Amino acid sequence: MSQWREASPLARLLLVVVLMTGATTFMFVPLLALRLDSAGLTTATVGLVAGLLAFSSQAFSLV
């Protein structure tokens, strides 16, 4: 915990953003896939949407 206190505000912000990006990716994507599947979309479409969401969240976490 002392490392958190010693980190700069920018470093803290970056760590929180990475945490939120990871949490939303791994918690939201399976729920979204189930919802899209129950809405009648094909498995390929559900996979494409889930893949694009996961890719974009990883790409934006680098920025």
mmCIF file of the N, C-alpha and C atoms, coordinates in Angstrom:
data_MODEL
# 
_entry.id   MODEL 
# 
loop_
_atom_site.group_PDB 
_atom_site.id 
_atom_site.type_symbol 
_atom_site.label_atom_id 
_atom_site.label_alt_id 
_atom_site.label_comp_id 
_atom_site.label_asym_id 
_atom_site.label_entity_id 
_atom_site.label_seq_id 
_atom_site.pdbx_PDB_ins_code 
_atom_site.Cartn_x 
_atom_site.Cartn_y 
_atom_site.Cartn_z 
_atom_site.occupancy 
_atom_site.B_iso_or_equiv 
_atom_site.pdbx_formal_charge 
_atom_site.auth_seq_id 
_atom_site.auth_comp_id 
_atom_site.auth_asym_id 
_atom_site.auth_atom_id 
_atom_site.pdbx_PDB_model_num 
ATOM 1   N N  . MET A 1 1  ? 0.809   -1.191  0.000   1.00 0.00 ? 1  MET A N  1 
ATOM 2   C CA . MET A 1 1  ? 0.000   0.000   0.000   1.00 0.00 ? 1  MET A CA 1 
ATOM 3   C C  . MET A 1 1  ? 0.856   1.260   0.000   1.00 0.00 ? 1  MET A C  1 
ATOM 4   N N  . SER A 1 2  ? 2.061   1.152   0.498   1.00 0.00 ? 2  SER A N  1 
ATOM 5   C CA . SER A 1 2  ? 2.918   2.334   0.518   1.00 0.00 ? 2  SER A CA 1 
ATOM 6   C C  . SER A 1 2  ? 3.311   2.751   -0.899  1.00 0.00 ? 2  SER A C  1 
ATOM 7   N N  . GLN A 1 3  ? 3.387   1.796   -1.810  1.00 0.00 ? 3  GLN A N  1 
ATOM 8   C CA . GLN A 1 3  ? 3.707   2.149   -3.193  1.00 0.00 ? 3  GLN A CA 1 
ATOM 9   C C  . GLN A 1 3  ? 2.588   2.956   -3.827  1.00 0.00 ? 3  GLN A C  1 
ATOM 10  N N  . TRP A 1 4  ? 1.352   2.667   -3.452  1.00 0.00 ? 4  TRP A N  1 
ATOM 11  C CA . TRP A 1 4  ? 0.225   3.434   -3.963  1.00 0.00 ? 4  TRP A CA 1 
ATOM 12  C C  . TRP A 1 4  ? 0.320   4.877   -3.499  1.00 0.00 ? 4  TRP A C  1 
ATOM 13  N N  . ARG A 1 5  ? 0.686   5.080   -2.244  1.00 0.00 ? 5  ARG A N  1 
ATOM 14  C CA . ARG A 1 5  ? 0.792   6.449   -1.708  1.00 0.00 ? 5  ARG A CA 1 
ATOM 15  C C  . ARG A 1 5  ? 1.950   7.214   -2.338  1.00 0.00 ? 5  ARG A C  1 
ATOM 16  N N  . GLU A 1 6  ? 3.005   6.493   -2.699  1.00 0.00 ? 6  GLU A N  1 
ATOM 17  C CA . GLU A 1 6  ? 4.169   7.144   -3.284  1.00 0.00 ? 6  GLU A CA 1 
ATOM 18  C C  . GLU A 1 6  ? 4.007   7.427   -4.780  1.00 0.00 ? 6  GLU A C  1 
ATOM 19  N N  . ALA A 1 7  ? 3.033   6.799   -5.408  1.00 0.00 ? 7  ALA A N  1 
ATOM 20  C CA . ALA A 1 7  ? 2.831   6.977   -6.847  1.00 0.00 ? 7  ALA A CA 1 
ATOM 21  C C  . ALA A 1 7  ? 2.278   8.368   -7.140  1.00 0.00 ? 7  ALA A C  1 
ATOM 22  N N  . SER A 1 8  ? 2.626   8.865   -8.298  1.00 0.00 ? 8  SER A N  1 
ATOM 23  C CA . SER A 1 8  ? 2.122   10.177  -8.712  1.00 0.00 ? 8  SER A CA 1 
ATOM 24  C C  . SER A 1 8  ? 0.638   10.062  -9.069  1.00 0.00 ? 8  SER A C  1 
ATOM 25  N N  . PRO A 1 9  ? -0.066  11.176  -9.088  1.00 0.00 ? 9  PRO A N  1 
ATOM 26  C CA . PRO A 1 9  ? -1.488  11.131  -9.451  1.00 0.00 ? 9  PRO A CA 1 
ATOM 27  C C  . PRO A 1 9  ? -1.719  10.554  -10.856 1.00 0.00 ? 9  PRO A C  1 
ATOM 28  N N  . LEU A 1 10 ? -0.821  10.833  -11.776 1.00 0.00 ? 10 LEU A N  1 
ATOM 29  C CA . LEU A 1 10 ? -0.962  10.287  -13.129 1.00 0.00 ? 10 LEU A CA 1 
ATOM 30  C C  . LEU A 1 10 ? -0.794  8.771   -13.122 1.00 0.00 ? 10 LEU A C  1 
ATOM 31  N N  . ALA A 1 11 ? 0.156   8.268   -12.362 1.00 0.00 ? 11 ALA A N  1 
ATOM 32  C CA . ALA A 1 11 ? 0.353   6.823   -12.267 1.00 0.00 ? 11 ALA A CA 1 
ATOM 33  C C  . ALA A 1 11 ? -0.855  6.164   -11.619 1.00 0.00 ? 11 ALA A C  1 
ATOM 34  N N  . ARG A 1 12 ? -1.424  6.793   -10.622 1.00 0.00 ? 12 ARG A N  1 
ATOM 35  C CA . ARG A 1 12 ? -2.630  6.257   -9.982  1.00 0.00 ? 12 ARG A CA 1 
ATOM 36  C C  . ARG A 1 12 ? -3.788  6.200   -10.975 1.00 0.00 ? 12 ARG A C  1 
ATOM 37  N N  . LEU A 1 13 ? -3.954  7.257   -11.742 1.00 0.00 ? 13 LEU A N  1 
ATOM 38  C CA . LEU A 1 13 ? -5.017  7.304   -12.739 1.00 0.00 ? 13 LEU A CA 1 
ATOM 39  C C  . LEU A 1 13 ? -4.839  6.197   -13.772 1.00 0.00 ? 13 LEU A C  1 
ATOM 40  N N  . LEU A 1 14 ? -3.615  6.006   -14.244 1.00 0.00 ? 14 LEU A N  1 
ATOM 41  C CA . LEU A 1 14 ? -3.357  4.958   -15.228 1.00 0.00 ? 14 LEU A CA 1 
ATOM 42  C C  . LEU A 1 14 ? -3.650  3.573   -14.662 1.00 0.00 ? 14 LEU A C  1 
ATOM 43  N N  . LEU A 1 15 ? -3.283  3.328   -13.426 1.00 0.00 ? 15 LEU A N  1 
ATOM 44  C CA . LEU A 1 15 ? -3.566  2.038   -12.808 1.00 0.00 ? 15 LEU A CA 1 
ATOM 45  C C  . LEU A 1 15 ? -5.064  1.793   -12.657 1.00 0.00 ? 15 LEU A C  1 
ATOM 46  N N  . VAL A 1 16 ? -5.800  2.809   -12.286 1.00 0.00 ? 16 VAL A N  1 
ATOM 47  C CA . VAL A 1 16 ? -7.244  2.671   -12.145 1.00 0.00 ? 16 VAL A CA 1 
ATOM 48  C C  . VAL A 1 16 ? -7.896  2.430   -13.503 1.00 0.00 ? 16 VAL A C  1 
ATOM 49  N N  . VAL A 1 17 ? -7.426  3.124   -14.528 1.00 0.00 ? 17 VAL A N  1 
ATOM 50  C CA . VAL A 1 17 ? -7.978  2.935   -15.871 1.00 0.00 ? 17 VAL A CA 1 
ATOM 51  C C  . VAL A 1 17 ? -7.719  1.518   -16.362 1.00 0.00 ? 17 VAL A C  1 
ATOM 52  N N  . VAL A 1 18 ? -6.522  1.003   -16.153 1.00 0.00 ? 18 VAL A N  1 
ATOM 53  C CA . VAL A 1 18 ? -6.207  -0.366  -16.569 1.00 0.00 ? 18 VAL A CA 1 
ATOM 54  C C  . VAL A 1 18 ? -7.067  -1.369  -15.803 1.00 0.00 ? 18 VAL A C  1 
ATOM 55  N N  . LEU A 1 19 ? -7.259  -1.139  -14.519 1.00 0.00 ? 19 LEU A N  1 
ATOM 56  C CA . LEU A 1 19 ? -8.103  -2.021  -13.717 1.00 0.00 ? 19 LEU A CA 1 
ATOM 57  C C  . LEU A 1 19 ? -9.538  -2.002  -14.220 1.00 0.00 ? 19 LEU A C  1 
ATOM 58  N N  . MET A 1 20 ? -10.085 -0.840  -14.484 1.00 0.00 ? 20 MET A N  1 
ATOM 59  C CA . MET A 1 20 ? -11.458 -0.735  -14.955 1.00 0.00 ? 20 MET A CA 1 
ATOM 60  C C  . MET A 1 20 ? -11.619 -1.355  -16.341 1.00 0.00 ? 20 MET A C  1 
ATOM 61  N N  . THR A 1 21 ? -10.638 -1.155  -17.197 1.00 0.00 ? 21 THR A N  1 
ATOM 62  C CA . THR A 1 21 ? -10.690 -1.744  -18.538 1.00 0.00 ? 21 THR A CA 1 
ATOM 63  C C  . THR A 1 21 ? -10.706 -3.260  -18.455 1.00 0.00 ? 21 THR A C  1 
ATOM 64  N N  . GLY A 1 22 ? -9.844  -3.816  -17.628 1.00 0.00 ? 22 GLY A N  1 
ATOM 65  C CA . GLY A 1 22 ? -9.809  -5.265  -17.475 1.00 0.00 ? 22 GLY A CA 1 
ATOM 66  C C  . GLY A 1 22 ? -11.065 -5.813  -16.849 1.00 0.00 ? 22 GLY A C  1 
ATOM 67  N N  . ALA A 1 23 ? -11.566 -5.130  -15.842 1.00 0.00 ? 23 ALA A N  1 
ATOM 68  C CA . ALA A 1 23 ? -12.775 -5.600  -15.154 1.00 0.00 ? 23 ALA A CA 1 
ATOM 69  C C  . ALA A 1 23 ? -13.978 -5.583  -16.084 1.00 0.00 ? 23 ALA A C  1 
ATOM 70  N N  . THR A 1 24 ? -14.127 -4.513  -16.843 1.00 0.00 ? 24 THR A N  1 
ATOM 71  C CA . THR A 1 24 ? -15.278 -4.442  -17.739 1.00 0.00 ? 24 THR A CA 1 
ATOM 72  C C  . THR A 1 24 ? -15.154 -5.447  -18.874 1.00 0.00 ? 24 THR A C  1 
ATOM 73  N N  . THR A 1 25 ? -13.937 -5.687  -19.329 1.00 0.00 ? 25 THR A N  1 
ATOM 74  C CA . THR A 1 25 ? -13.760 -6.651  -20.413 1.00 0.00 ? 25 THR A CA 1 
ATOM 75  C C  . THR A 1 25 ? -14.141 -8.044  -19.950 1.00 0.00 ? 25 THR A C  1 
ATOM 76  N N  . PHE A 1 26 ? -13.608 -8.476  -18.834 1.00 0.00 ? 26 PHE A N  1 
ATOM 77  C CA . PHE A 1 26 ? -13.809 -9.846  -18.411 1.00 0.00 ? 26 PHE A CA 1 
ATOM 78  C C  . PHE A 1 26 ? -15.126 -10.073 -17.695 1.00 0.00 ? 26 PHE A C  1 
ATOM 79  N N  . MET A 1 27 ? -15.818 -9.016  -17.308 1.00 0.00 ? 27 MET A N  1 
ATOM 80  C CA . MET A 1 27 ? -17.125 -9.172  -16.671 1.00 0.00 ? 27 MET A CA 1 
ATOM 81  C C  . MET A 1 27 ? -18.258 -8.884  -17.654 1.00 0.00 ? 27 MET A C  1 
ATOM 82  N N  . PHE A 1 28 ? -18.043 -7.951  -18.558 1.00 0.00 ? 28 PHE A N  1 
ATOM 83  C CA . PHE A 1 28 ? -19.118 -7.499  -19.433 1.00 0.00 ? 28 PHE A CA 1 
ATOM 84  C C  . PHE A 1 28 ? -19.236 -8.348  -20.695 1.00 0.00 ? 28 PHE A C  1 
ATOM 85  N N  . VAL A 1 29 ? -18.127 -8.795  -21.250 1.00 0.00 ? 29 VAL A N  1 
ATOM 86  C CA . VAL A 1 29 ? -18.156 -9.523  -22.517 1.00 0.00 ? 29 VAL A CA 1 
ATOM 87  C C  . VAL A 1 29 ? -18.967 -10.820 -22.417 1.00 0.00 ? 29 VAL A C  1 
ATOM 88  N N  . PRO A 1 30 ? -18.786 -11.657 -21.390 1.00 0.00 ? 30 PRO A N  1 
ATOM 89  C CA . PRO A 1 30 ? -19.625 -12.862 -21.325 1.00 0.00 ? 30 PRO A CA 1 
ATOM 90  C C  . PRO A 1 30 ? -21.115 -12.556 -21.190 1.00 0.00 ? 30 PRO A C  1 
ATOM 91  N N  . LEU A 1 31 ? -21.456 -11.538 -20.419 1.00 0.00 ? 31 LEU A N  1 
ATOM 92  C CA . LEU A 1 31 ? -22.860 -11.163 -20.285 1.00 0.00 ? 31 LEU A CA 1 
ATOM 93  C C  . LEU A 1 31 ? -23.421 -10.641 -21.603 1.00 0.00 ? 31 LEU A C  1 
ATOM 94  N N  . LEU A 1 32 ? -22.625 -9.871  -22.313 1.00 0.00 ? 32 LEU A N  1 
ATOM 95  C CA . LEU A 1 32 ? -23.048 -9.359  -23.612 1.00 0.00 ? 32 LEU A CA 1 
ATOM 96  C C  . LEU A 1 32 ? -23.243 -10.507 -24.592 1.00 0.00 ? 32 LEU A C  1 
ATOM 97  N N  . ALA A 1 33 ? -22.338 -11.463 -24.580 1.00 0.00 ? 33 ALA A N  1 
ATOM 98  C CA . ALA A 1 33 ? -22.456 -12.613 -25.485 1.00 0.00 ? 33 ALA A CA 1 
ATOM 99  C C  . ALA A 1 33 ? -23.730 -13.404 -25.198 1.00 0.00 ? 33 ALA A C  1 
ATOM 100 N N  . LEU A 1 34 ? -24.034 -13.618 -23.940 1.00 0.00 ? 34 LEU A N  1 
ATOM 101 C CA . LEU A 1 34 ? -25.275 -14.322 -23.598 1.00 0.00 ? 34 LEU A CA 1 
ATOM 102 C C  . LEU A 1 34 ? -26.507 -13.545 -24.043 1.00 0.00 ? 34 LEU A C  1 
ATOM 103 N N  . ARG A 1 35 ? -26.478 -12.249 -23.859 1.00 0.00 ? 35 ARG A N  1 
ATOM 104 C CA . ARG A 1 35 ? -27.618 -11.407 -24.254 1.00 0.00 ? 35 ARG A CA 1 
ATOM 105 C C  . ARG A 1 35 ? -27.801 -11.414 -25.769 1.00 0.00 ? 35 ARG A C  1 
ATOM 106 N N  . LEU A 1 36 ? -26.709 -11.284 -26.516 1.00 0.00 ? 36 LEU A N  1 
ATOM 107 C CA . LEU A 1 36 ? -26.812 -11.291 -27.974 1.00 0.00 ? 36 LEU A CA 1 
ATOM 108 C C  . LEU A 1 36 ? -27.275 -12.647 -28.489 1.00 0.00 ? 36 LEU A C  1 
ATOM 109 N N  . ASP A 1 37 ? -26.808 -13.710 -27.845 1.00 0.00 ? 37 ASP A N  1 
ATOM 110 C CA . ASP A 1 37 ? -27.238 -15.048 -28.236 1.00 0.00 ? 37 ASP A CA 1 
ATOM 111 C C  . ASP A 1 37 ? -28.725 -15.234 -27.979 1.00 0.00 ? 37 ASP A C  1 
ATOM 112 N N  . SER A 1 38 ? -29.211 -14.755 -26.848 1.00 0.00 ? 38 SER A N  1 
ATOM 113 C CA . SER A 1 38 ? -30.639 -14.884 -26.547 1.00 0.00 ? 38 SER A CA 1 
ATOM 114 C C  . SER A 1 38 ? -31.494 -13.995 -27.447 1.00 0.00 ? 38 SER A C  1 
ATOM 115 N N  . ALA A 1 39 ? -30.881 -12.964 -28.037 1.00 0.00 ? 39 ALA A N  1 
ATOM 116 C CA . ALA A 1 39 ? -31.607 -12.094 -28.955 1.00 0.00 ? 39 ALA A CA 1 
ATOM 117 C C  . ALA A 1 39 ? -31.716 -12.700 -30.345 1.00 0.00 ? 39 ALA A C  1 
ATOM 118 N N  . GLY A 1 40 ? -31.047 -13.847 -30.555 1.00 0.00 ? 40 GLY A N  1 
ATOM 119 C CA . GLY A 1 40 ? -31.188 -14.542 -31.831 1.00 0.00 ? 40 GLY A CA 1 
ATOM 120 C C  . GLY A 1 40 ? -30.069 -14.307 -32.819 1.00 0.00 ? 40 GLY A C  1 
ATOM 121 N N  . LEU A 1 41 ? -29.006 -13.646 -32.429 1.00 0.00 ? 41 LEU A N  1 
ATOM 122 C CA . LEU A 1 41 ? -27.891 -13.448 -33.341 1.00 0.00 ? 41 LEU A CA 1 
ATOM 123 C C  . LEU A 1 41 ? -27.125 -14.749 -33.524 1.00 0.00 ? 41 LEU A C  1 
ATOM 124 N N  . THR A 1 42 ? -26.474 -14.883 -34.651 1.00 0.00 ? 42 THR A N  1 
ATOM 125 C CA . THR A 1 42 ? -25.713 -16.099 -34.922 1.00 0.00 ? 42 THR A CA 1 
ATOM 126 C C  . THR A 1 42 ? -24.473 -16.138 -34.038 1.00 0.00 ? 42 THR A C  1 
ATOM 127 N N  . THR A 1 43 ? -23.919 -17.325 -33.901 1.00 0.00 ? 43 THR A N  1 
ATOM 128 C CA . THR A 1 43 ? -22.722 -17.489 -33.077 1.00 0.00 ? 43 THR A CA 1 
ATOM 129 C C  . THR A 1 43 ? -21.554 -16.686 -33.651 1.00 0.00 ? 43 THR A C  1 
ATOM 130 N N  . ALA A 1 44 ? -21.459 -16.635 -34.978 1.00 0.00 ? 44 ALA A N  1 
ATOM 131 C CA . ALA A 1 44 ? -20.384 -15.869 -35.615 1.00 0.00 ? 44 ALA A CA 1 
ATOM 132 C C  . ALA A 1 44 ? -20.511 -14.380 -35.310 1.00 0.00 ? 44 ALA A C  1 
ATOM 133 N N  . THR A 1 45 ? -21.717 -13.857 -35.331 1.00 0.00 ? 45 THR A N  1 
ATOM 134 C CA . THR A 1 45 ? -21.932 -12.435 -35.034 1.00 0.00 ? 45 THR A CA 1 
ATOM 135 C C  . THR A 1 45 ? -21.613 -12.130 -33.575 1.00 0.00 ? 45 THR A C  1 
ATOM 136 N N  . VAL A 1 46 ? -22.055 -13.001 -32.682 1.00 0.00 ? 46 VAL A N  1 
ATOM 137 C CA . VAL A 1 46 ? -21.763 -12.817 -31.260 1.00 0.00 ? 46 VAL A CA 1 
ATOM 138 C C  . VAL A 1 46 ? -20.253 -12.842 -31.033 1.00 0.00 ? 46 VAL A C  1 
ATOM 139 N N  . GLY A 1 47 ? -19.562 -13.785 -31.668 1.00 0.00 ? 47 GLY A N  1 
ATOM 140 C CA . GLY A 1 47 ? -18.108 -13.873 -31.544 1.00 0.00 ? 47 GLY A CA 1 
ATOM 141 C C  . GLY A 1 47 ? -17.408 -12.650 -32.103 1.00 0.00 ? 47 GLY A C  1 
ATOM 142 N N  . LEU A 1 48 ? -17.899 -12.146 -33.223 1.00 0.00 ? 48 LEU A N  1 
ATOM 143 C CA . LEU A 1 48 ? -17.309 -10.945 -33.819 1.00 0.00 ? 48 LEU A CA 1 
ATOM 144 C C  . LEU A 1 48 ? -17.472 -9.741  -32.901 1.00 0.00 ? 48 LEU A C  1 
ATOM 145 N N  . VAL A 1 49 ? -18.658 -9.555  -32.359 1.00 0.00 ? 49 VAL A N  1 
ATOM 146 C CA . VAL A 1 49 ? -18.898 -8.418  -31.459 1.00 0.00 ? 49 VAL A CA 1 
ATOM 147 C C  . VAL A 1 49 ? -18.043 -8.542  -30.196 1.00 0.00 ? 49 VAL A C  1 
ATOM 148 N N  . ALA A 1 50 ? -18.016 -9.730  -29.615 1.00 0.00 ? 50 ALA A N  1 
ATOM 149 C CA . ALA A 1 50 ? -17.224 -9.929  -28.400 1.00 0.00 ? 50 ALA A CA 1 
ATOM 150 C C  . ALA A 1 50 ? -15.738 -9.741  -28.677 1.00 0.00 ? 50 ALA A C  1 
ATOM 151 N N  . GLY A 1 51 ? -15.273 -10.236 -29.809 1.00 0.00 ? 51 GLY A N  1 
ATOM 152 C CA . GLY A 1 51 ? -13.868 -10.073 -30.169 1.00 0.00 ? 51 GLY A CA 1 
ATOM 153 C C  . GLY A 1 51 ? -13.496 -8.621  -30.410 1.00 0.00 ? 51 GLY A C  1 
ATOM 154 N N  . LEU A 1 52 ? -14.356 -7.896  -31.095 1.00 0.00 ? 52 LEU A N  1 
ATOM 155 C CA . LEU A 1 52 ? -14.081 -6.474  -31.338 1.00 0.00 ? 52 LEU A CA 1 
ATOM 156 C C  . LEU A 1 52 ? -14.076 -5.678  -30.038 1.00 0.00 ? 52 LEU A C  1 
ATOM 157 N N  . LEU A 1 53 ? -14.989 -6.002  -29.142 1.00 0.00 ? 53 LEU A N  1 
ATOM 158 C CA . LEU A 1 53 ? -15.020 -5.307  -27.856 1.00 0.00 ? 53 LEU A CA 1 
ATOM 159 C C  . LEU A 1 53 ? -13.754 -5.587  -27.053 1.00 0.00 ? 53 LEU A C  1 
ATOM 160 N N  . ALA A 1 54 ? -13.342 -6.848  -27.012 1.00 0.00 ? 54 ALA A N  1 
ATOM 161 C CA . ALA A 1 54 ? -12.130 -7.206  -26.270 1.00 0.00 ? 54 ALA A CA 1 
ATOM 162 C C  . ALA A 1 54 ? -10.895 -6.566  -26.907 1.00 0.00 ? 54 ALA A C  1 
ATOM 163 N N  . PHE A 1 55 ? -10.822 -6.594  -28.233 1.00 0.00 ? 55 PHE A N  1 
ATOM 164 C CA . PHE A 1 55 ? -9.683  -5.992  -28.930 1.00 0.00 ? 55 PHE A CA 1 
ATOM 165 C C  . PHE A 1 55 ? -9.624  -4.491  -28.700 1.00 0.00 ? 55 PHE A C  1 
ATOM 166 N N  . SER A 1 56 ? -10.761 -3.820  -28.823 1.00 0.00 ? 56 SER A N  1 
ATOM 167 C CA . SER A 1 56 ? -10.753 -2.366  -28.671 1.00 0.00 ? 56 SER A CA 1 
ATOM 168 C C  . SER A 1 56 ? -10.425 -1.954  -27.239 1.00 0.00 ? 56 SER A C  1 
ATOM 169 N N  . SER A 1 57 ? -10.884 -2.716  -26.264 1.00 0.00 ? 57 SER A N  1 
ATOM 170 C CA . SER A 1 57 ? -10.573 -2.347  -24.886 1.00 0.00 ? 57 SER A CA 1 
ATOM 171 C C  . SER A 1 57 ? -9.088  -2.533  -24.594 1.00 0.00 ? 57 SER A C  1 
ATOM 172 N N  . GLN A 1 58 ? -8.477  -3.573  -25.165 1.00 0.00 ? 58 GLN A N  1 
ATOM 173 C CA . GLN A 1 58 ? -7.041  -3.775  -24.982 1.00 0.00 ? 58 GLN A CA 1 
ATOM 174 C C  . GLN A 1 58 ? -6.251  -2.705  -25.728 1.00 0.00 ? 58 GLN A C  1 
ATOM 175 N N  . ALA A 1 59 ? -6.698  -2.362  -26.914 1.00 0.00 ? 59 ALA A N  1 
ATOM 176 C CA . ALA A 1 59 ? -6.001  -1.342  -27.703 1.00 0.00 ? 59 ALA A CA 1 
ATOM 177 C C  . ALA A 1 59 ? -6.069  0.015   -27.025 1.00 0.00 ? 59 ALA A C  1 
ATOM 178 N N  . PHE A 1 60 ? -7.238  0.370   -26.482 1.00 0.00 ? 60 PHE A N  1 
ATOM 179 C CA . PHE A 1 60 ? -7.381  1.666   -25.828 1.00 0.00 ? 60 PHE A CA 1 
ATOM 180 C C  . PHE A 1 60 ? -6.669  1.717   -24.472 1.00 0.00 ? 60 PHE A C  1 
ATOM 181 N N  . SER A 1 61 ? -6.453  0.559   -23.857 1.00 0.00 ? 61 SER A N  1 
ATOM 182 C CA . SER A 1 61 ? -5.729  0.577   -22.582 1.00 0.00 ? 61 SER A CA 1 
ATOM 183 C C  . SER A 1 61 ? -4.264  0.919   -22.815 1.00 0.00 ? 61 SER A C  1 
ATOM 184 N N  . LEU A 1 62 ? -3.759  0.668   -24.010 1.00 0.00 ? 62 LEU A N  1 
ATOM 185 C CA . LEU A 1 62 ? -2.385  1.049   -24.334 1.00 0.00 ? 62 LEU A CA 1 
ATOM 186 C C  . LEU A 1 62 ? -2.231  2.545   -24.482 1.00 0.00 ? 62 LEU A C  1 
ATOM 187 N N  . VAL A 1 63 ? -3.281  3.188   -24.946 1.00 0.00 ? 63 VAL A N  1 
ATOM 188 C CA . VAL A 1 63 ? -3.246  4.641   -25.150 1.00 0.00 ? 63 VAL A CA 1 
ATOM 189 C C  . VAL A 1 63 ? -3.200  5.306   -23.805 1.00 0.00 ? 63 VAL A C  1 
# 
